[in-house]
Amino acid sequence: MKVIFISGAYRAPNTLEIEHNIRHAEAAAIELWKQGWAAYCPHKNTAHFDGICSDETWLEGNLEILSRCDAIYMLREWENSQGARAELHLAKEHNLEILFEK
């Protein structure tokens, strides 16, 4: 089974919008599991851990996990996320399969 990393915005101006981003990623993860992927959803893995570690620590950890995956799934509006842009860059460097949400 191939492992796919879900990439998209987590941060937002308020907790309601953060929760929306988490739920959006969660819905994508459910669909990807149904399609036969083993979906890793960082939004769910560290939901509401804000302030525990620096943003750099979260990004570094996510990039490490991504480097061990087979593919990346870019959520809509990923371009607005600095972390998602870095994740896509790493996916390209590692020649991972890249899928974009429609």
Buried (B, 14 or more C-beta within 10 A) or exposed (E): EEBBBBBBBBBBEEEEEBEEBBEBBBEBBEEBBEEEBEBBBBBBEBBEEEEEEEEEEBBEBBBEBBEEBBBBBBBEEBEEBEBBBBBBEBBEEEEBEEBEBE
